[in-house]
Amino acid sequence: MRLAWFAAVGALALSVHAANYPCSGRKGGVAHCNGELFVCNDGSISGSKKSCAAEMGGAARAFAPPAARSPGDTECSCRSGRICVGPRGGEYCLSDSGAKSYRRK
């Protein structure tokens, strides 16, 4: 009986840990780091508050400084490391699907 209880608690702990990992679910996992941000396999950036460089270890590429760009500009792709600034000051990049992926402040 005790063994089954410990197994159930262990399985629950593992599932909770997996749910809190950056780029989990539909994002497909972490592709690489750009500075402190996680770039996901779907081309978006993660909303995680964790430091990618600290979690993944080693040096990480840095994002280019934010620049004002038009929303359809392909230079703002998350994979390229370019960050755009919207009309109200929000910093974002474009995922592979073209959706805006906003950077946490």
Backbone atoms as SQL, in Angstrom:
CREATE TABLE atoms (id INTEGER PRIMARY KEY, chain TEXT, resi INTEGER, resn TEXT, atom TEXT, x REAL, y REAL, z REAL);
INSERT INTO atoms VALUES
  (1, 'A', 1, 'MET', 'N', 0.823, -1.193, 0.000),
  (2, 'A', 1, 'MET', 'CA', 0.000, 0.000, 0.000),
  (3, 'A', 1, 'MET', 'C', 0.871, 1.264, 0.000),
  (4, 'A', 2, 'ARG', 'N', 1.891, 1.275, 0.858),
  (5, 'A', 2, 'ARG', 'CA', 2.776, 2.435, 0.917),
  (6, 'A', 2, 'ARG', 'C', 3.532, 2.630, -0.395),
  (7, 'A', 3, 'LEU', 'N', 3.960, 1.554, -1.006),
  (8, 'A', 3, 'LEU', 'CA', 4.700, 1.644, -2.255),
  (9, 'A', 3, 'LEU', 'C', 3.844, 2.288, -3.346),
  (10, 'A', 4, 'ALA', 'N', 2.584, 1.920, -3.415),
  (11, 'A', 4, 'ALA', 'CA', 1.683, 2.508, -4.408),
  (12, 'A', 4, 'ALA', 'C', 1.497, 4.000, -4.146),
  (13, 'A', 5, 'TRP', 'N', 1.411, 4.399, -2.859),
  (14, 'A', 5, 'TRP', 'CA', 1.249, 5.810, -2.515),
  (15, 'A', 5, 'TRP', 'C', 2.476, 6.611, -2.944),
  (16, 'A', 6, 'PHE', 'N', 3.678, 6.084, -2.657),
  (17, 'A', 6, 'PHE', 'CA', 4.911, 6.770, -3.048),
  (18, 'A', 6, 'PHE', 'C', 5.035, 6.863, -4.576),
  (19, 'A', 7, 'ALA', 'N', 4.619, 5.834, -5.277),
  (20, 'A', 7, 'ALA', 'CA', 4.666, 5.850, -6.735),
  (21, 'A', 7, 'ALA', 'C', 3.715, 6.906, -7.292),
  (22, 'A', 8, 'ALA', 'N', 2.522, 7.024, -6.707),
  (23, 'A', 8, 'ALA', 'CA', 1.553, 8.017, -7.164),
  (24, 'A', 8, 'ALA', 'C', 2.063, 9.435, -6.905),
  (25, 'A', 9, 'VAL', 'N', 2.643, 9.670, -5.738),
  (26, 'A', 9, 'VAL', 'CA', 3.183, 10.991, -5.410),
  (27, 'A', 9, 'VAL', 'C', 4.357, 11.328, -6.334),
  (28, 'A', 10, 'GLY', 'N', 5.208, 10.368, -6.617),
  (29, 'A', 10, 'GLY', 'CA', 6.342, 10.587, -7.524),
  (30, 'A', 10, 'GLY', 'C', 5.888, 10.911, -8.934),
  (31, 'A', 11, 'ALA', 'N', 4.889, 10.215, -9.417),
  (32, 'A', 11, 'ALA', 'CA', 4.366, 10.475, -10.759),
  (33, 'A', 11, 'ALA', 'C', 3.729, 11.858, -10.834),
  (34, 'A', 12, 'LEU', 'N', 3.022, 12.268, -9.787),
  (35, 'A', 12, 'LEU', 'CA', 2.415, 13.591, -9.746),
  (36, 'A', 12, 'LEU', 'C', 3.494, 14.671, -9.753),
  (37, 'A', 13, 'ALA', 'N', 4.548, 14.479, -9.001),
  (38, 'A', 13, 'ALA', 'CA', 5.637, 15.460, -8.951),
  (39, 'A', 13, 'ALA', 'C', 6.313, 15.609, -10.311),
  (40, 'A', 14, 'LEU', 'N', 6.500, 14.509, -11.031),
  (41, 'A', 14, 'LEU', 'CA', 7.114, 14.574, -12.355),
  (42, 'A', 14, 'LEU', 'C', 6.219, 15.297, -13.349),
  (43, 'A', 15, 'SER', 'N', 4.908, 15.082, -13.291),
  (44, 'A', 15, 'SER', 'CA', 4.008, 15.745, -14.232),
  (45, 'A', 15, 'SER', 'C', 3.910, 17.235, -13.946),
  (46, 'A', 16, 'VAL', 'N', 3.974, 17.641, -12.680),
  (47, 'A', 16, 'VAL', 'CA', 3.943, 19.057, -12.334),
  (48, 'A', 16, 'VAL', 'C', 5.208, 19.734, -12.828),
  (49, 'A', 17, 'HIS', 'N', 6.359, 19.084, -12.691),
  (50, 'A', 17, 'HIS', 'CA', 7.625, 19.660, -13.156),
  (51, 'A', 17, 'HIS', 'C', 7.609, 19.842, -14.667),
  (52, 'A', 18, 'ALA', 'N', 7.090, 18.881, -15.406),
  (53, 'A', 18, 'ALA', 'CA', 7.065, 18.965, -16.873),
  (54, 'A', 18, 'ALA', 'C', 6.156, 20.091, -17.343),
  (55, 'A', 19, 'ALA', 'N', 5.076, 20.358, -16.619),
  (56, 'A', 19, 'ALA', 'CA', 4.137, 21.401, -17.011),
  (57, 'A', 19, 'ALA', 'C', 4.733, 22.790, -16.844),
  (58, 'A', 20, 'ASN', 'N', 5.738, 22.939, -16.004),
  (59, 'A', 20, 'ASN', 'CA', 6.324, 24.248, -15.741),
  (60, 'A', 20, 'ASN', 'C', 7.597, 24.506, -16.533),
  (61, 'A', 21, 'TYR', 'N', 7.949, 23.648, -17.445),
  (62, 'A', 21, 'TYR', 'CA', 9.162, 23.825, -18.217),
  (63, 'A', 21, 'TYR', 'C', 8.912, 24.812, -19.354),
  (64, 'A', 22, 'PRO', 'N', 9.846, 25.736, -19.621),
  (65, 'A', 22, 'PRO', 'CA', 9.651, 26.691, -20.718),
  (66, 'A', 22, 'PRO', 'C', 9.449, 25.987, -22.059),
  (67, 'A', 23, 'CYS', 'N', 8.585, 26.547, -22.877),
  (68, 'A', 23, 'CYS', 'CA', 8.286, 26.042, -24.225),
  (69, 'A', 23, 'CYS', 'C', 7.633, 24.665, -24.219),
  (70, 'A', 24, 'SER', 'N', 6.922, 24.325, -23.154),
  (71, 'A', 24, 'SER', 'CA', 6.264, 23.026, -23.124),
  (72, 'A', 24, 'SER', 'C', 4.958, 23.075, -23.920),
  (73, 'A', 25, 'GLY', 'N', 4.383, 21.932, -24.128),
  (74, 'A', 25, 'GLY', 'CA', 3.109, 21.839, -24.845),
  (75, 'A', 25, 'GLY', 'C', 3.271, 22.016, -26.337),
  (76, 'A', 26, 'ARG', 'N', 2.398, 22.807, -26.941),
  (77, 'A', 26, 'ARG', 'CA', 2.397, 22.999, -28.396),
  (78, 'A', 26, 'ARG', 'C', 3.641, 23.717, -28.915),
  (79, 'A', 27, 'LYS', 'N', 4.364, 24.395, -28.040),
  (80, 'A', 27, 'LYS', 'CA', 5.559, 25.121, -28.481),
  (81, 'A', 27, 'LYS', 'C', 6.689, 24.175, -28.882),
  (82, 'A', 28, 'GLY', 'N', 6.641, 22.926, -28.456),
  (83, 'A', 28, 'GLY', 'CA', 7.563, 21.907, -28.943),
  (84, 'A', 28, 'GLY', 'C', 8.912, 21.825, -28.263),
  (85, 'A', 29, 'GLY', 'N', 9.101, 22.519, -27.155),
  (86, 'A', 29, 'GLY', 'CA', 10.380, 22.457, -26.447),
  (87, 'A', 29, 'GLY', 'C', 11.285, 23.625, -26.804),
  (88, 'A', 30, 'VAL', 'N', 12.417, 23.682, -26.125),
  (89, 'A', 30, 'VAL', 'CA', 13.360, 24.783, -26.300),
  (90, 'A', 30, 'VAL', 'C', 14.273, 24.508, -27.496),
  (91, 'A', 31, 'ALA', 'N', 14.353, 25.456, -28.418),
  (92, 'A', 31, 'ALA', 'CA', 15.252, 25.340, -29.569),
  (93, 'A', 31, 'ALA', 'C', 16.642, 25.847, -29.191),
  (94, 'A', 32, 'HIS', 'N', 16.710, 27.043, -28.604),
  (95, 'A', 32, 'HIS', 'CA', 17.975, 27.633, -28.172),
  (96, 'A', 32, 'HIS', 'C', 17.699, 28.854, -27.305),
  (97, 'A', 33, 'CYS', 'N', 18.754, 29.446, -26.798),
  (98, 'A', 33, 'CYS', 'CA', 18.651, 30.660, -25.981),
  (99, 'A', 33, 'CYS', 'C', 19.057, 31.871, -26.810),
  (100, 'A', 34, 'ASN', 'N', 18.412, 32.971, -26.538),
  (101, 'A', 34, 'ASN', 'CA', 18.822, 34.275, -27.056),
  (102, 'A', 34, 'ASN', 'C', 18.855, 35.194, -25.850),
  (103, 'A', 35, 'GLY', 'N', 20.037, 35.404, -25.317),
  (104, 'A', 35, 'GLY', 'CA', 20.160, 36.173, -24.084),
  (105, 'A', 35, 'GLY', 'C', 19.523, 35.410, -22.947),
  (106, 'A', 36, 'GLU', 'N', 18.653, 36.064, -22.223),
  (107, 'A', 36, 'GLU', 'CA', 17.961, 35.433, -21.101),
  (108, 'A', 36, 'GLU', 'C', 16.675, 34.740, -21.532),
  (109, 'A', 37, 'LEU', 'N', 16.278, 34.877, -22.800),
  (110, 'A', 37, 'LEU', 'CA', 15.008, 34.346, -23.288),
  (111, 'A', 37, 'LEU', 'C', 15.160, 32.971, -23.930),
  (112, 'A', 38, 'PHE', 'N', 14.109, 32.158, -23.768),
  (113, 'A', 38, 'PHE', 'CA', 14.036, 30.854, -24.414),
  (114, 'A', 38, 'PHE', 'C', 13.379, 31.030, -25.775),
  (115, 'A', 39, 'VAL', 'N', 13.984, 30.523, -26.840),
  (116, 'A', 39, 'VAL', 'CA', 13.355, 30.495, -28.158),
  (117, 'A', 39, 'VAL', 'C', 12.837, 29.067, -28.344),
  (118, 'A', 40, 'CYS', 'N', 11.532, 28.964, -28.600),
  (119, 'A', 40, 'CYS', 'CA', 10.877, 27.662, -28.706),
  (120, 'A', 40, 'CYS', 'C', 11.005, 27.094, -30.115),
  (121, 'A', 41, 'ASN', 'N', 10.741, 25.791, -30.256),
  (122, 'A', 41, 'ASN', 'CA', 10.836, 25.123, -31.559),
  (123, 'A', 41, 'ASN', 'C', 9.814, 25.640, -32.558),
  (124, 'A', 42, 'ASP', 'N', 8.715, 26.259, -32.085),
  (125, 'A', 42, 'ASP', 'CA', 7.745, 26.820, -33.031),
  (126, 'A', 42, 'ASP', 'C', 8.128, 28.227, -33.475),
  (127, 'A', 43, 'GLY', 'N', 9.273, 28.733, -33.017),
  (128, 'A', 43, 'GLY', 'CA', 9.765, 30.031, -33.443),
  (129, 'A', 43, 'GLY', 'C', 9.356, 31.187, -32.551),
  (130, 'A', 44, 'SER', 'N', 8.578, 30.935, -31.496),
  (131, 'A', 44, 'SER', 'CA', 8.169, 31.998, -30.588),
  (132, 'A', 44, 'SER', 'C', 9.146, 32.076, -29.413),
  (133, 'A', 45, 'ILE', 'N', 8.991, 33.103, -28.585),
  (134, 'A', 45, 'ILE', 'CA', 9.791, 33.171, -27.363),
  (135, 'A', 45, 'ILE', 'C', 8.900, 32.800, -26.191),
  (136, 'A', 46, 'SER', 'N', 9.483, 32.189, -25.189),
  (137, 'A', 46, 'SER', 'CA', 8.744, 31.744, -24.023),
  (138, 'A', 46, 'SER', 'C', 8.457, 32.908, -23.095),
  (139, 'A', 47, 'GLY', 'N', 7.357, 32.836, -22.377),
  (140, 'A', 47, 'GLY', 'CA', 7.013, 33.838, -21.381),
  (141, 'A', 47, 'GLY', 'C', 7.615, 33.524, -20.027),
  (142, 'A', 48, 'SER', 'N', 8.510, 32.568, -19.971),
  (143, 'A', 48, 'SER', 'CA', 9.108, 32.152, -18.712),
  (144, 'A', 48, 'SER', 'C', 9.907, 33.273, -18.070),
  (145, 'A', 49, 'LYS', 'N', 9.864, 33.332, -16.739),
  (146, 'A', 49, 'LYS', 'CA', 10.658, 34.307, -15.992),
  (147, 'A', 49, 'LYS', 'C', 12.052, 33.767, -15.689),
  (148, 'A', 50, 'LYS', 'N', 12.285, 32.497, -16.011),
  (149, 'A', 50, 'LYS', 'CA', 13.592, 31.887, -15.766),
  (150, 'A', 50, 'LYS', 'C', 14.623, 32.428, -16.757),
  (151, 'A', 51, 'SER', 'N', 15.884, 32.329, -16.387),
  (152, 'A', 51, 'SER', 'CA', 16.973, 32.737, -17.265),
  (153, 'A', 51, 'SER', 'C', 17.396, 31.548, -18.114),
  (154, 'A', 52, 'CYS', 'N', 17.329, 31.680, -19.416),
  (155, 'A', 52, 'CYS', 'CA', 17.708, 30.588, -20.302),
  (156, 'A', 52, 'CYS', 'C', 19.188, 30.252, -20.149),
  (157, 'A', 53, 'ALA', 'N', 20.022, 31.291, -20.066),
  (158, 'A', 53, 'ALA', 'CA', 21.461, 31.056, -19.927),
  (159, 'A', 53, 'ALA', 'C', 21.759, 30.278, -18.650),
  (160, 'A', 54, 'ALA', 'N', 21.059, 30.583, -17.567),
  (161, 'A', 54, 'ALA', 'CA', 21.281, 29.890, -16.295),
  (162, 'A', 54, 'ALA', 'C', 20.741, 28.460, -16.347),
  (163, 'A', 55, 'GLU', 'N', 19.581, 28.274, -16.969),
  (164, 'A', 55, 'GLU', 'CA', 18.959, 26.945, -17.044),
  (165, 'A', 55, 'GLU', 'C', 19.701, 26.011, -18.000),
  (166, 'A', 56, 'MET', 'N', 20.098, 26.524, -19.151),
  (167, 'A', 56, 'MET', 'CA', 20.708, 25.697, -20.187),
  (168, 'A', 56, 'MET', 'C', 22.228, 25.649, -20.047),
  (169, 'A', 57, 'GLY', 'N', 22.802, 26.595, -19.319),
  (170, 'A', 57, 'GLY', 'CA', 24.246, 26.630, -19.126),
  (171, 'A', 57, 'GLY', 'C', 24.973, 27.210, -20.318),
  (172, 'A', 58, 'GLY', 'N', 26.101, 27.804, -20.070),
  (173, 'A', 58, 'GLY', 'CA', 26.935, 28.329, -21.146),
  (174, 'A', 58, 'GLY', 'C', 26.474, 29.685, -21.648),
  (175, 'A', 59, 'ALA', 'N', 27.192, 30.167, -22.620),
  (176, 'A', 59, 'ALA', 'CA', 26.891, 31.479, -23.206),
  (177, 'A', 59, 'ALA', 'C', 25.696, 31.369, -24.141),
  (178, 'A', 60, 'ALA', 'N', 24.945, 32.423, -24.210),
  (179, 'A', 60, 'ALA', 'CA', 23.775, 32.466, -25.085),
  (180, 'A', 60, 'ALA', 'C', 23.902, 33.640, -26.028),
  (181, 'A', 61, 'ARG', 'N', 23.313, 33.509, -27.210),
  (182, 'A', 61, 'ARG', 'CA', 23.300, 34.622, -28.161),
  (183, 'A', 61, 'ARG', 'C', 22.452, 35.740, -27.586),
  (184, 'A', 62, 'ALA', 'N', 22.803, 36.939, -27.895),
  (185, 'A', 62, 'ALA', 'CA', 22.046, 38.083, -27.403),
  (186, 'A', 62, 'ALA', 'C', 21.091, 38.583, -28.480),
  (187, 'A', 63, 'PHE', 'N', 19.916, 39.017, -28.057),
  (188, 'A', 63, 'PHE', 'CA', 18.979, 39.637, -28.974),
  (189, 'A', 63, 'PHE', 'C', 19.532, 40.982, -29.395),
  (190, 'A', 64, 'ALA', 'N', 19.242, 41.371, -30.602),
  (191, 'A', 64, 'ALA', 'CA', 19.629, 42.705, -31.069),
  (192, 'A', 64, 'ALA', 'C', 18.803, 43.728, -30.305),
  (193, 'A', 65, 'PRO', 'N', 19.306, 44.938, -30.136),
  (194, 'A', 65, 'PRO', 'CA', 18.532, 45.956, -29.426),
  (195, 'A', 65, 'PRO', 'C', 17.194, 46.208, -30.111),
  (196, 'A', 66, 'PRO', 'N', 16.161, 46.540, -29.333),
  (197, 'A', 66, 'PRO', 'CA', 14.846, 46.783, -29.932),
  (198, 'A', 66, 'PRO', 'C', 14.885, 47.895, -30.970),
  (199, 'A', 67, 'ALA', 'N', 14.136, 47.704, -32.031),
  (200, 'A', 67, 'ALA', 'CA', 14.070, 48.695, -33.103),
  (201, 'A', 67, 'ALA', 'C', 12.622, 48.854, -33.530),
  (202, 'A', 68, 'ALA', 'N', 12.242, 50.047, -33.899),
  (203, 'A', 68, 'ALA', 'CA', 10.886, 50.290, -34.395),
  (204, 'A', 68, 'ALA', 'C', 10.786, 49.719, -35.804),
  (205, 'A', 69, 'ARG', 'N', 9.861, 48.840, -36.020),
  (206, 'A', 69, 'ARG', 'CA', 9.673, 48.191, -37.318),
  (207, 'A', 69, 'ARG', 'C', 8.183, 48.114, -37.621),
  (208, 'A', 70, 'SER', 'N', 7.858, 47.889, -38.865),
  (209, 'A', 70, 'SER', 'CA', 6.463, 47.687, -39.229),
  (210, 'A', 70, 'SER', 'C', 6.060, 46.269, -38.861),
  (211, 'A', 71, 'PRO', 'N', 4.771, 46.026, -38.529),
  (212, 'A', 71, 'PRO', 'CA', 4.338, 44.703, -38.082),
  (213, 'A', 71, 'PRO', 'C', 4.608, 43.567, -39.064),
  (214, 'A', 72, 'GLY', 'N', 4.639, 43.806, -40.350),
  (215, 'A', 72, 'GLY', 'CA', 4.860, 42.747, -41.327),
  (216, 'A', 72, 'GLY', 'C', 6.326, 42.515, -41.653),
  (217, 'A', 73, 'ASP', 'N', 7.208, 43.165, -40.953),
  (218, 'A', 73, 'ASP', 'CA', 8.642, 43.093, -41.229),
  (219, 'A', 73, 'ASP', 'C', 9.200, 41.728, -40.830),
  (220, 'A', 74, 'THR', 'N', 9.828, 41.013, -41.759),
  (221, 'A', 74, 'THR', 'CA', 10.372, 39.690, -41.475),
  (222, 'A', 74, 'THR', 'C', 11.666, 39.746, -40.679),
  (223, 'A', 75, 'GLU', 'N', 12.272, 40.925, -40.572),
  (224, 'A', 75, 'GLU', 'CA', 13.486, 41.049, -39.772),
  (225, 'A', 75, 'GLU', 'C', 13.207, 40.875, -38.290),
  (226, 'A', 76, 'CYS', 'N', 11.960, 40.878, -37.899),
  (227, 'A', 76, 'CYS', 'CA', 11.576, 40.760, -36.495),
  (228, 'A', 76, 'CYS', 'C', 11.305, 39.313, -36.087),
  (229, 'A', 77, 'SER', 'N', 11.764, 38.352, -36.845),
  (230, 'A', 77, 'SER', 'CA', 11.490, 36.966, -36.473),
  (231, 'A', 77, 'SER', 'C', 12.251, 36.604, -35.203),
  (232, 'A', 78, 'CYS', 'N', 11.630, 35.790, -34.368),
  (233, 'A', 78, 'CYS', 'CA', 12.256, 35.382, -33.101),
  (234, 'A', 78, 'CYS', 'C', 13.534, 34.600, -33.363),
  (235, 'A', 79, 'ARG', 'N', 13.562, 33.828, -34.439),
  (236, 'A', 79, 'ARG', 'CA', 14.755, 33.039, -34.750),
  (237, 'A', 79, 'ARG', 'C', 15.937, 33.924, -35.145),
  (238, 'A', 80, 'SER', 'N', 15.662, 35.103, -35.736),
  (239, 'A', 80, 'SER', 'CA', 16.749, 35.988, -36.144),
  (240, 'A', 80, 'SER', 'C', 17.334, 36.758, -34.973),
  (241, 'A', 81, 'GLY', 'N', 16.589, 36.816, -33.861),
  (242, 'A', 81, 'GLY', 'CA', 17.066, 37.551, -32.704),
  (243, 'A', 81, 'GLY', 'C', 16.705, 39.021, -32.713),
  (244, 'A', 82, 'ARG', 'N', 15.900, 39.459, -33.682),
  (245, 'A', 82, 'ARG', 'CA', 15.486, 40.859, -33.739),
  (246, 'A', 82, 'ARG', 'C', 14.219, 41.062, -32.919),
  (247, 'A', 83, 'ILE', 'N', 14.189, 42.121, -32.144),
  (248, 'A', 83, 'ILE', 'CA', 13.020, 42.490, -31.357),
  (249, 'A', 83, 'ILE', 'C', 12.467, 43.784, -31.929),
  (250, 'A', 84, 'CYS', 'N', 11.158, 43.850, -32.109),
  (251, 'A', 84, 'CYS', 'CA', 10.505, 45.055, -32.600),
  (252, 'A', 84, 'CYS', 'C', 9.777, 45.744, -31.456),
  (253, 'A', 85, 'VAL', 'N', 9.542, 47.032, -31.611),
  (254, 'A', 85, 'VAL', 'CA', 8.797, 47.816, -30.625),
  (255, 'A', 85, 'VAL', 'C', 7.506, 48.270, -31.278),
  (256, 'A', 86, 'GLY', 'N', 6.384, 47.952, -30.630),
  (257, 'A', 86, 'GLY', 'CA', 5.087, 48.354, -31.147),
  (258, 'A', 86, 'GLY', 'C', 4.794, 49.810, -30.861),
  (259, 'A', 87, 'PRO', 'N', 3.661, 50.321, -31.342),
  (260, 'A', 87, 'PRO', 'CA', 3.314, 51.734, -31.180),
  (261, 'A', 87, 'PRO', 'C', 3.115, 52.156, -29.721),
  (262, 'A', 88, 'ARG', 'N', 2.797, 51.199, -28.829),
  (263, 'A', 88, 'ARG', 'CA', 2.618, 51.535, -27.417),
  (264, 'A', 88, 'ARG', 'C', 3.792, 51.065, -26.558),
  (265, 'A', 89, 'GLY', 'N', 4.913, 50.711, -27.186),
  (266, 'A', 89, 'GLY', 'CA', 6.119, 50.379, -26.441),
  (267, 'A', 89, 'GLY', 'C', 6.321, 48.905, -26.133),
  (268, 'A', 90, 'GLY', 'N', 5.409, 48.041, -26.537),
  (269, 'A', 90, 'GLY', 'CA', 5.574, 46.603, -26.307),
  (270, 'A', 90, 'GLY', 'C', 6.669, 46.033, -27.190),
  (271, 'A', 91, 'GLU', 'N', 7.509, 45.180, -26.629),
  (272, 'A', 91, 'GLU', 'CA', 8.594, 44.557, -27.394),
  (273, 'A', 91, 'GLU', 'C', 8.175, 43.147, -27.780),
  (274, 'A', 92, 'TYR', 'N', 8.315, 42.828, -29.057),
  (275, 'A', 92, 'TYR', 'CA', 7.870, 41.535, -29.557),
  (276, 'A', 92, 'TYR', 'C', 8.751, 41.072, -30.709),
  (277, 'A', 93, 'CYS', 'N', 8.590, 39.797, -31.056),
  (278, 'A', 93, 'CYS', 'CA', 9.173, 39.257, -32.276),
  (279, 'A', 93, 'CYS', 'C', 8.092, 38.399, -32.926),
  (280, 'A', 94, 'LEU', 'N', 8.302, 38.019, -34.166),
  (281, 'A', 94, 'LEU', 'CA', 7.307, 37.237, -34.897),
  (282, 'A', 94, 'LEU', 'C', 7.696, 35.763, -34.917),
  (283, 'A', 95, 'SER', 'N', 6.760, 34.898, -34.521),
  (284, 'A', 95, 'SER', 'CA', 7.008, 33.457, -34.549),
  (285, 'A', 95, 'SER', 'C', 6.963, 32.971, -35.999),
  (286, 'A', 96, 'ASP', 'N', 7.244, 31.691, -36.213),
  (287, 'A', 96, 'ASP', 'CA', 7.215, 31.121, -37.562),
  (288, 'A', 96, 'ASP', 'C', 5.853, 31.265, -38.223),
  (289, 'A', 97, 'SER', 'N', 4.790, 31.245, -37.407),
  (290, 'A', 97, 'SER', 'CA', 3.432, 31.365, -37.955),
  (291, 'A', 97, 'SER', 'C', 3.051, 32.809, -38.241),
  (292, 'A', 98, 'GLY', 'N', 3.891, 33.752, -37.838),
  (293, 'A', 98, 'GLY', 'CA', 3.604, 35.170, -38.054),
  (294, 'A', 98, 'GLY', 'C', 2.949, 35.844, -36.878),
  (295, 'A', 99, 'ALA', 'N', 2.687, 35.086, -35.793),
  (296, 'A', 99, 'ALA', 'CA', 2.055, 35.654, -34.605),
  (297, 'A', 99, 'ALA', 'C', 3.100, 36.425, -33.793),
  (298, 'A', 100, 'LYS', 'N', 2.655, 37.492, -33.142),
  (299, 'A', 100, 'LYS', 'CA', 3.547, 38.268, -32.289),
  (300, 'A', 100, 'LYS', 'C', 3.775, 37.494, -30.987),
  (301, 'A', 101, 'SER', 'N', 5.027, 37.431, -30.577),
  (302, 'A', 101, 'SER', 'CA', 5.407, 36.802, -29.319),
  (303, 'A', 101, 'SER', 'C', 6.050, 37.884, -28.470),
  (304, 'A', 102, 'TYR', 'N', 5.311, 38.339, -27.448),
  (305, 'A', 102, 'TYR', 'CA', 5.755, 39.478, -26.647),
  (306, 'A', 102, 'TYR', 'C', 6.778, 39.084, -25.591),
  (307, 'A', 103, 'ARG', 'N', 7.684, 39.991, -25.351),
  (308, 'A', 103, 'ARG', 'CA', 8.742, 39.827, -24.358),
  (309, 'A', 103, 'ARG', 'C', 8.233, 40.326, -23.012),
  (310, 'A', 104, 'ARG', 'N', 8.531, 39.567, -21.960),
  (311, 'A', 104, 'ARG', 'CA', 8.139, 39.995, -20.610),
  (312, 'A', 104, 'ARG', 'C', 8.961, 41.186, -20.191),
  (313, 'A', 105, 'LYS', 'N', 8.370, 42.044, -19.404),
  (314, 'A', 105, 'LYS', 'CA', 9.095, 43.209, -18.886),
  (315, 'A', 105, 'LYS', 'C', 9.580, 42.961, -17.491);
